[in-house]
């Protein structure tokens, strides 16, 4: 987009440092950030659905959300297509399992 990597104005080390800073900021609070974000959306939008469960170690175990558009489409088509772009790529090696209606 800008004519090549050399014209980015940042070096690979800059991106590594930024990633390190973001991960340090989120450490121990990444799940809470997700929960807070969706609880805020649920409070703002009456058609937003959000539920989550924590396991016995108080770790986020399950998350489900559907915005208003997804709920309307489900009511019209009666089916869901879903995918997880992070399948076995995160540090927890979580496996994605969906439940068809």
The first five atom37 places (N, CA, C, CB, O) and aatype in JSON, in Angstrom:
{
  "aatype": [20, 20, 20, 20, 20, 20, 20, 20, 20, 20, 20, 20, 20, 20, 20, 20, 20, 20, 20, 20, 20, 20, 20, 20, 20, 20, 20, 20, 20, 20, 20, 20, 20, 20, 20, 20, 20, 20, 20, 20, 20, 20, 20, 20, 20, 20, 20, 20, 20, 20, 20, 20, 20, 20, 20, 20, 20, 20, 20, 20, 20, 20, 20, 20, 20, 20, 20, 20, 20, 20, 20, 20, 20, 20, 20, 20, 20, 20, 20, 20, 20, 20, 20, 20, 20, 20, 20, 20, 20, 20, 20, 20, 20, 20, 20, 20, 20, 20, 20, 20, 20],
  "atom_mask": [
    [1, 1, 1, 1, 1],
    [1, 1, 1, 1, 1],
    [1, 1, 1, 1, 1],
    [1, 1, 1, 1, 1],
    [1, 1, 1, 1, 1],
    [1, 1, 1, 1, 1],
    [1, 1, 1, 1, 1],
    [1, 1, 1, 1, 1],
    [1, 1, 1, 1, 1],
    [1, 1, 1, 1, 1],
    [1, 1, 1, 1, 1],
    [1, 1, 1, 1, 1],
    [1, 1, 1, 1, 1],
    [1, 1, 1, 1, 1],
    [1, 1, 1, 1, 1],
    [1, 1, 1, 1, 1],
    [1, 1, 1, 1, 1],
    [1, 1, 1, 1, 1],
    [1, 1, 1, 1, 1],
    [1, 1, 1, 1, 1],
    [1, 1, 1, 1, 1],
    [1, 1, 1, 1, 1],
    [1, 1, 1, 1, 1],
    [1, 1, 1, 1, 1],
    [1, 1, 1, 1, 1],
    [1, 1, 1, 1, 1],
    [1, 1, 1, 1, 1],
    [1, 1, 1, 1, 1],
    [1, 1, 1, 1, 1],
    [1, 1, 1, 1, 1],
    [1, 1, 1, 1, 1],
    [1, 1, 1, 1, 1],
    [1, 1, 1, 1, 1],
    [1, 1, 1, 1, 1],
    [1, 1, 1, 1, 1],
    [1, 1, 1, 1, 1],
    [1, 1, 1, 1, 1],
    [1, 1, 1, 1, 1],
    [1, 1, 1, 1, 1],
    [1, 1, 1, 1, 1],
    [1, 1, 1, 1, 1],
    [1, 1, 1, 1, 1],
    [1, 1, 1, 1, 1],
    [1, 1, 1, 1, 1],
    [1, 1, 1, 1, 1],
    [1, 1, 1, 1, 1],
    [1, 1, 1, 1, 1],
    [1, 1, 1, 1, 1],
    [1, 1, 1, 1, 1],
    [1, 1, 1, 1, 1],
    [1, 1, 1, 1, 1],
    [1, 1, 1, 1, 1],
    [1, 1, 1, 1, 1],
    [1, 1, 1, 1, 1],
    [1, 1, 1, 1, 1],
    [1, 1, 1, 1, 1],
    [1, 1, 1, 1, 1],
    [1, 1, 1, 1, 1],
    [1, 1, 1, 1, 1],
    [1, 1, 1, 1, 1],
    [1, 1, 1, 1, 1],
    [1, 1, 1, 1, 1],
    [1, 1, 1, 1, 1],
    [1, 1, 1, 1, 1],
    [1, 1, 1, 1, 1],
    [1, 1, 1, 1, 1],
    [1, 1, 1, 1, 1],
    [1, 1, 1, 1, 1],
    [1, 1, 1, 1, 1],
    [1, 1, 1, 1, 1],
    [1, 1, 1, 1, 1],
    [1, 1, 1, 1, 1],
    [1, 1, 1, 1, 1],
    [1, 1, 1, 1, 1],
    [1, 1, 1, 1, 1],
    [1, 1, 1, 1, 1],
    [1, 1, 1, 1, 1],
    [1, 1, 1, 1, 1],
    [1, 1, 1, 1, 1],
    [1, 1, 1, 1, 1],
    [1, 1, 1, 1, 1],
    [1, 1, 1, 1, 1],
    [1, 1, 1, 1, 1],
    [1, 1, 1, 1, 1],
    [1, 1, 1, 1, 1],
    [1, 1, 1, 1, 1],
    [1, 1, 1, 1, 1],
    [1, 1, 1, 1, 1],
    [1, 1, 1, 1, 1],
    [1, 1, 1, 1, 1],
    [1, 1, 1, 1, 1],
    [1, 1, 1, 1, 1],
    [1, 1, 1, 1, 1],
    [1, 1, 1, 1, 1],
    [1, 1, 1, 1, 1],
    [1, 1, 1, 1, 1],
    [1, 1, 1, 1, 1],
    [1, 1, 1, 1, 1],
    [1, 1, 1, 1, 1],
    [1, 1, 1, 1, 1],
    [1, 1, 1, 1, 1]
  ],
  "atom_positions": [
    [[0.82, -1.21, 0.0], [0.0, 0.0, 0.0], [0.86, 1.26, 0.0], [-0.93, 0.0, 1.21], [0.47, 2.27, -0.58]],
    [[2.01, 1.21, 0.64], [2.85, 2.4, 0.71], [4.08, 2.31, -0.17], [3.27, 2.65, 2.14], [4.96, 3.17, -0.11]],
    [[4.16, 1.26, -1.0], [5.28, 1.14, -1.91], [6.36, 0.19, -1.44], [5.87, 2.46, -2.15], [7.46, 0.17, -2.0]],
    [[6.08, -0.58, -0.43], [7.07, -1.56, 0.04], [7.32, -1.44, 1.53], [8.37, -1.4, -0.71], [7.03, -0.42, 2.16]],
    [[7.86, -2.52, 2.06], [8.14, -2.58, 3.5], [9.13, -1.5, 3.91], [8.68, -3.95, 3.88], [9.03, -0.93, 5.0]],
    [[10.09, -1.22, 3.04], [11.12, -0.23, 3.36], [10.57, 1.18, 3.54], [12.18, -0.22, 2.27], [11.25, 2.04, 4.1]],
    [[9.34, 1.43, 3.07], [8.74, 2.76, 3.19], [7.72, 2.85, 4.32], [8.08, 3.14, 1.89], [6.96, 3.81, 4.39]],
    [[7.69, 1.86, 5.19], [6.72, 1.82, 6.29], [7.0, 2.86, 7.38], [6.71, 0.44, 6.9], [6.07, 3.32, 8.04]],
    [[8.24, 3.21, 7.57], [8.56, 4.15, 8.63], [8.76, 3.48, 9.97], [7.48, 5.19, 8.74], [8.92, 4.15, 10.99]],
    [[8.74, 2.18, 9.98], [8.97, 1.42, 11.22], [9.78, 0.18, 10.85], [7.61, 1.03, 11.92], [9.68, -0.35, 9.75]],
    [[10.57, -0.26, 11.8], [11.4, -1.44, 11.58], [10.72, -2.65, 12.23], [12.84, -1.23, 12.17], [9.81, -2.5, 13.04]],
    [[11.17, -3.83, 11.86], [10.61, -5.05, 12.44], [10.73, -5.02, 13.96], [11.32, -6.29, 11.87], [9.84, -5.49, 14.66]],
    [[11.83, -4.49, 14.47], [12.02, -4.4, 15.92], [10.96, -3.51, 16.56], [13.42, -3.85, 16.23], [10.54, -3.79, 17.69]],
    [[10.52, -2.46, 15.88], [9.45, -1.6, 16.4], [8.16, -2.38, 16.6], [9.21, -0.41, 15.46], [7.48, -2.2, 17.61]],
    [[7.83, -3.24, 15.64], [6.61, -4.04, 15.74], [6.73, -5.08, 16.85], [6.31, -4.73, 14.4], [5.76, -5.35, 17.56]],
    [[7.9, -5.68, 17.0], [8.13, -6.64, 18.09], [7.98, -5.97, 19.45], [9.53, -7.28, 17.96], [7.37, -6.52, 20.37]],
    [[8.54, -4.77, 19.57], [8.44, -4.03, 20.83], [6.99, -3.65, 21.14], [9.3, -2.77, 20.78], [6.55, -3.75, 22.28]],
    [[6.26, -3.22, 20.11], [4.85, -2.86, 20.3], [4.05, -4.08, 20.75], [4.27, -2.28, 19.0], [3.23, -3.99, 21.66]],
    [[4.28, -5.22, 20.1], [3.58, -6.45, 20.47], [3.88, -6.81, 21.92], [3.99, -7.62, 19.54], [2.98, -7.19, 22.67]],
    [[5.14, -6.7, 22.32], [5.53, -6.99, 23.71], [4.79, -6.08, 24.68], [7.06, -6.83, 23.88], [4.32, -6.54, 25.72]],
    [[4.68, -4.8, 24.36], [3.99, -3.85, 25.22], [2.5, -4.15, 25.33], [4.2, -2.44, 24.7], [1.92, -4.07, 26.41]],
    [[1.88, -4.5, 24.2], [0.45, -4.83, 24.22], [0.2, -6.08, 25.05], [-0.08, -5.04, 22.78], [-0.72, -6.12, 25.86]],
    [[1.03, -7.11, 24.86], [0.87, -8.34, 25.64], [1.1, -8.09, 27.12], [1.84, -9.42, 25.14], [0.41, -8.67, 27.96]],
    [[2.05, -7.25, 27.47], [2.3, -6.92, 28.88], [1.1, -6.18, 29.47], [3.58, -6.06, 29.02], [0.74, -6.41, 30.63]],
    [[0.48, -5.3, 28.68], [-0.69, -4.56, 29.14], [-1.87, -5.51, 29.41], [-1.1, -3.5, 28.11], [-2.6, -5.34, 30.38]],
    [[-2.03, -6.5, 28.53], [-3.17, -7.42, 28.64], [-2.92, -8.57, 29.6], [-3.51, -7.96, 27.29], [-3.87, -9.26, 29.97]],
    [[-1.7, -8.8, 30.0], [-1.37, -9.99, 30.8], [-2.3, -10.15, 31.99], [0.07, -9.9, 31.28], [-2.47, -9.25, 32.81]],
    [[-2.9, -11.32, 32.05], [-3.78, -11.63, 33.17], [-5.16, -10.99, 33.07], [-3.14, -11.21, 34.43], [-6.03, -11.28, 33.89]],
    [[-5.38, -10.13, 32.08], [-6.66, -9.46, 31.97], [-7.32, -9.62, 30.63], [-6.5, -8.02, 32.26], [-8.33, -8.97, 30.35]],
    [[-6.77, -10.48, 29.78], [-7.32, -10.61, 28.44], [-8.74, -11.14, 28.44], [-6.45, -11.51, 27.6], [-9.58, -10.65, 27.68]],
    [[-9.03, -12.12, 29.27], [-10.39, -12.65, 29.34], [-11.36, -11.61, 29.89], [-10.43, -13.93, 30.21], [-12.48, -11.48, 29.41]],
    [[-10.93, -10.87, 30.89], [-11.79, -9.84, 31.47], [-12.08, -8.74, 30.45], [-11.14, -9.23, 32.72], [-13.16, -8.16, 30.45]],
    [[-11.11, -8.45, 29.59], [-11.34, -7.45, 28.54], [-12.44, -7.92, 27.58], [-10.03, -7.17, 27.76], [-13.28, -7.13, 27.17]],
    [[-12.43, -9.19, 27.23], [-13.46, -9.75, 26.34], [-14.82, -9.67, 27.02], [-13.13, -11.22, 25.96], [-15.79, -9.2, 26.42]],
    [[-14.89, -10.13, 28.26], [-16.15, -10.12, 29.01], [-16.68, -8.7, 29.15], [-15.95, -10.76, 30.41], [-17.86, -8.46, 28.89]],
    [[-15.84, -7.78, 29.54], [-16.28, -6.38, 29.72], [-16.79, -5.8, 28.41], [-15.13, -5.53, 30.25], [-17.81, -5.11, 28.4]],
    [[-16.1, -6.07, 27.32], [-16.5, -5.56, 26.02], [-17.9, -6.03, 25.65], [-15.5, -5.99, 24.94], [-18.75, -5.23, 25.25]],
    [[-18.15, -7.33, 25.78], [-19.46, -7.85, 25.4], [-20.56, -7.5, 26.39], [-19.39, -9.35, 25.24], [-21.71, -7.35, 25.99]],
    [[-20.24, -7.37, 27.66], [-21.25, -6.91, 28.62], [-21.65, -5.48, 28.32], [-20.71, -7.02, 30.06], [-22.82, -5.12, 28.45]],
    [[-20.69, -4.65, 27.91], [-21.01, -3.27, 27.51], [-21.93, -3.26, 26.3], [-19.72, -2.48, 27.21], [-22.91, -2.51, 26.25]],
    [[-21.62, -4.11, 25.31], [-22.48, -4.17, 24.11], [-23.87, -4.68, 24.47], [-21.85, -5.09, 23.05], [-24.87, -4.19, 23.94]],
    [[-23.94, -5.65, 25.37], [-25.23, -6.18, 25.79], [-26.06, -5.11, 26.48], [-25.04, -7.38, 26.73], [-27.28, -5.05, 26.31]],
    [[-25.4, -4.26, 27.25], [-26.11, -3.17, 27.94], [-26.59, -2.11, 26.95], [-25.19, -2.53, 29.0], [-27.63, -1.49, 27.16]],
    [[-25.82, -1.89, 25.88], [-26.16, -0.86, 24.9], [-27.18, -1.31, 23.86], [-24.91, -0.42, 24.21], [-27.94, -0.49, 23.34]],
    [[-27.2, -2.61, 23.55], [-28.07, -3.11, 22.48], [-28.98, -4.21, 23.03], [-27.23, -3.64, 21.3], [-28.5, -5.26, 23.48]],
    [[-30.27, -3.98, 22.98], [-31.22, -4.94, 23.56], [-31.26, -6.26, 22.8], [-32.61, -4.33, 23.58], [-31.66, -7.28, 23.37]],
    [[-30.85, -6.26, 21.53], [-30.88, -7.5, 20.76], [-29.56, -8.26, 20.8], [-31.24, -7.19, 19.33], [-29.39, -9.26, 20.09]],
    [[-28.62, -7.8, 21.61], [-27.33, -8.49, 21.76], [-27.47, -9.59, 22.8], [-26.2, -7.49, 22.16], [-28.03, -9.37, 23.88]],
    [[-26.95, -10.79, 22.48], [-26.97, -11.89, 23.44], [-25.53, -12.26, 23.74], [-27.76, -13.12, 22.88], [-24.71, -12.41, 22.84]],
    [[-25.22, -12.41, 25.03], [-23.87, -12.78, 25.44], [-23.91, -13.58, 26.73], [-22.99, -11.52, 25.61], [-24.55, -13.17, 27.7]],
    [[-23.25, -14.7, 26.74], [-23.1, -15.53, 27.94], [-21.69, -16.1, 27.96], [-24.17, -16.66, 27.98], [-21.08, -16.31, 26.92]],
    [[-21.2, -16.36, 29.16], [-19.88, -16.98, 29.3], [-19.85, -17.84, 30.55], [-18.77, -15.9, 29.35], [-20.69, -17.69, 31.44]],
    [[-18.89, -18.75, 30.6], [-18.68, -19.6, 31.77], [-17.2, -19.64, 32.09], [-19.22, -21.03, 31.52], [-16.35, -19.61, 31.2]],
    [[-16.9, -19.71, 33.36], [-15.52, -19.91, 33.82], [-15.41, -21.32, 34.38], [-15.12, -18.84, 34.9], [-16.39, -21.89, 34.85]],
    [[-14.21, -21.88, 34.33], [-14.01, -23.23, 34.87], [-13.68, -23.15, 36.36], [-12.87, -23.97, 34.11], [-13.76, -22.09, 36.97]],
    [[-13.32, -24.3, 36.95], [-13.05, -24.37, 38.38], [-11.83, -23.55, 38.8], [-12.86, -25.81, 38.8], [-11.66, -23.23, 39.97]],
    [[-10.97, -23.2, 37.83], [-9.8, -22.37, 38.12], [-10.06, -20.9, 37.83], [-8.6, -22.85, 37.3], [-9.13, -20.09, 37.78]],
    [[-11.34, -20.56, 37.64], [-11.76, -19.19, 37.33], [-11.15, -18.69, 36.02], [-11.38, -18.26, 38.47], [-10.85, -17.51, 35.88]],
    [[-10.97, -19.61, 35.07], [-10.49, -19.27, 33.73], [-11.68, -19.31, 32.77], [-9.36, -20.25, 33.27], [-12.59, -20.12, 32.92]],
    [[-11.65, -18.43, 31.8], [-12.71, -18.39, 30.81], [-12.74, -19.7, 30.04], [-12.51, -17.19, 29.85], [-11.75, -20.08, 29.41]],
    [[-13.86, -20.38, 30.08], [-13.97, -21.7, 29.45], [-14.86, -21.68, 28.22], [-14.5, -22.71, 30.45], [-14.55, -22.34, 27.22]],
    [[-15.97, -20.94, 28.27], [-16.92, -20.9, 27.16], [-17.45, -19.48, 26.97], [-18.08, -21.89, 27.41], [-17.69, -18.75, 27.93]],
    [[-17.61, -19.11, 25.7], [-18.15, -17.8, 25.36], [-19.12, -17.98, 24.2], [-17.0, -16.78, 24.99], [-18.83, -18.71, 23.25]],
    [[-20.27, -17.33, 24.29], [-21.21, -17.31, 23.17], [-21.78, -15.91, 23.06], [-22.34, -18.37, 23.37], [-22.19, -15.31, 24.05]],
    [[-21.82, -15.4, 21.85], [-22.46, -14.12, 21.61], [-23.12, -14.14, 20.24], [-21.44, -12.96, 21.71], [-22.71, -14.86, 19.33]],
    [[-24.15, -13.33, 20.12], [-24.84, -13.15, 18.84], [-25.38, -11.72, 18.83], [-25.99, -14.2, 18.64], [-26.14, -11.33, 19.71]],
    [[-25.0, -10.98, 17.83], [-25.52, -9.61, 17.72], [-26.9, -9.65, 17.05], [-24.54, -8.7, 16.92], [-27.37, -10.71, 16.63]],
    [[-27.5, -8.51, 16.95], [-28.85, -8.43, 16.41], [-28.96, -8.98, 14.99], [-29.32, -7.01, 16.43], [-29.93, -9.66, 14.66]],
    [[-27.98, -8.67, 14.15], [-28.01, -9.15, 12.77], [-27.91, -10.66, 12.72], [-26.88, -8.51, 11.96], [-28.63, -11.3, 11.95]],
    [[-27.05, -11.24, 13.51], [-26.9, -12.71, 13.53], [-28.2, -13.37, 14.0], [-25.74, -13.12, 14.46], [-28.6, -14.4, 13.46]],
    [[-28.85, -12.77, 14.99], [-30.1, -13.33, 15.5], [-31.21, -13.25, 14.45], [-30.53, -12.6, 16.78], [-32.01, -14.18, 14.32]],
    [[-31.27, -12.15, 13.7], [-32.27, -12.01, 12.63], [-32.01, -13.02, 11.53], [-32.25, -10.58, 12.06], [-32.94, -13.63, 11.01]],
    [[-30.75, -13.19, 11.17], [-30.42, -14.16, 10.12], [-30.74, -15.58, 10.56], [-28.94, -14.04, 9.74], [-31.21, -16.39, 9.76]],
    [[-30.49, -15.88, 11.82], [-30.81, -17.22, 12.32], [-32.32, -17.46, 12.27], [-30.29, -17.4, 13.76], [-32.77, -18.54, 11.89]],
    [[-33.09, -16.44, 12.65], [-34.54, -16.63, 12.63], [-35.06, -16.79, 11.2], [-35.24, -15.44, 13.31], [-36.08, -17.45, 10.97]],
    [[-34.37, -16.18, 10.23], [-34.79, -16.29, 8.83], [-34.34, -17.6, 8.19], [-34.25, -15.13, 8.04], [-35.09, -18.19, 7.41]],
    [[-33.13, -18.05, 8.51], [-32.56, -19.21, 7.83], [-32.52, -20.46, 8.71], [-31.18, -18.89, 7.36], [-32.42, -21.57, 8.18]],
    [[-32.59, -20.31, 10.02], [-32.62, -21.46, 10.93], [-31.34, -22.26, 11.0], [-33.7, -22.35, 10.53], [-31.37, -23.43, 11.37]],
    [[-30.22, -21.65, 10.66], [-28.96, -22.38, 10.7], [-27.83, -21.4, 10.99], [-28.7, -23.13, 9.37], [-28.0, -20.18, 10.89]],
    [[-26.69, -21.94, 11.36], [-25.53, -21.12, 11.7], [-24.3, -21.7, 11.02], [-25.32, -21.04, 13.24], [-24.1, -22.91, 11.01]],
    [[-23.49, -20.83, 10.46], [-22.18, -21.22, 9.96], [-21.16, -20.47, 10.81], [-22.01, -20.9, 8.41], [-21.22, -19.24, 10.93]],
    [[-20.24, -21.2, 11.4], [-19.26, -20.55, 12.25], [-17.89, -21.17, 12.03], [-19.67, -20.64, 13.72], [-17.78, -22.32, 11.61]],
    [[-16.86, -20.41, 12.33], [-15.5, -20.91, 12.23], [-14.64, -20.17, 13.24], [-14.94, -20.74, 10.79], [-14.99, -19.09, 13.71]],
    [[-13.52, -20.77, 13.57], [-12.57, -20.17, 14.5], [-11.24, -20.0, 13.78], [-12.4, -21.05, 15.79], [-10.56, -20.98, 13.48]],
    [[-10.87, -18.76, 13.5], [-9.64, -18.48, 12.78], [-8.4, -18.73, 13.62], [-9.65, -17.06, 12.28], [-7.29, -18.72, 13.09]],
    [[-8.56, -18.94, 14.92], [-7.4, -19.17, 15.79], [-7.27, -20.63, 16.18], [-7.51, -18.31, 17.04], [-6.55, -20.94, 17.12]],
    [[-7.94, -21.53, 15.49], [-7.94, -22.95, 15.83], [-6.52, -23.47, 16.06], [-8.61, -23.75, 14.72], [-5.7, -23.48, 15.15]],
    [[-6.26, -23.88, 17.28], [-4.97, -24.43, 17.72], [-3.79, -23.51, 17.44], [-4.73, -25.75, 17.05], [-2.66, -23.99, 17.28]],
    [[-4.02, -22.2, 17.39], [-2.91, -21.27, 17.19], [-2.63, -20.46, 18.45], [-3.2, -20.35, 16.02], [-1.61, -19.77, 18.52]],
    [[-3.51, -20.51, 19.42], [-3.27, -19.71, 20.61], [-2.51, -20.51, 21.66], [-4.6, -19.2, 21.18], [-2.34, -21.72, 21.53]],
    [[-2.06, -19.82, 22.68], [-1.21, -20.47, 23.68], [-1.96, -21.5, 24.5], [-0.62, -19.43, 24.6], [-1.33, -22.33, 25.15]],
    [[-3.29, -21.48, 24.48], [-4.05, -22.44, 25.26], [-4.41, -23.68, 24.46], [-5.31, -21.79, 25.78], [-4.94, -24.65, 25.01]],
    [[-4.12, -23.68, 23.15], [-4.45, -24.78, 22.25], [-5.91, -25.2, 22.39], [-3.54, -25.97, 22.52], [-6.22, -26.39, 22.42]],
    [[-6.78, -24.22, 22.48], [-8.21, -24.51, 22.6], [-8.75, -25.06, 21.3], [-8.98, -23.24, 23.01], [-8.38, -24.61, 20.21]],
    [[-9.61, -26.02, 21.41], [-10.23, -26.62, 20.24], [-11.62, -26.02, 20.09], [-10.3, -28.16, 20.37], [-12.37, -25.93, 21.06]],
    [[-11.97, -25.62, 18.88], [-13.27, -25.04, 18.6], [-14.28, -26.16, 18.35], [-13.2, -24.07, 17.39], [-14.03, -27.06, 17.55]],
    [[-15.4, -26.09, 19.03], [-16.49, -27.04, 18.82], [-17.77, -26.25, 18.71], [-16.57, -28.11, 19.98], [-18.08, -25.44, 19.58]],
    [[-18.52, -26.48, 17.65], [-19.79, -25.77, 17.53], [-20.94, -26.75, 17.66], [-19.88, -25.01, 16.18], [-20.79, -27.95, 17.39]],
    [[-22.07, -26.24, 18.07], [-23.27, -27.05, 18.22], [-24.31, -26.58, 17.23], [-23.82, -26.99, 19.66], [-24.89, -25.51, 17.43]],
    [[-24.55, -27.32, 16.18], [-25.59, -26.91, 15.24], [-26.97, -26.97, 15.92], [-25.57, -27.8, 13.97], [-27.22, -27.8, 16.79]],
    [[-27.82, -26.1, 15.51], [-29.17, -26.04, 16.1], [-29.99, -27.23, 15.73], [-29.89, -24.78, 15.66], [-31.15, -27.34, 16.15]]
  ]
}
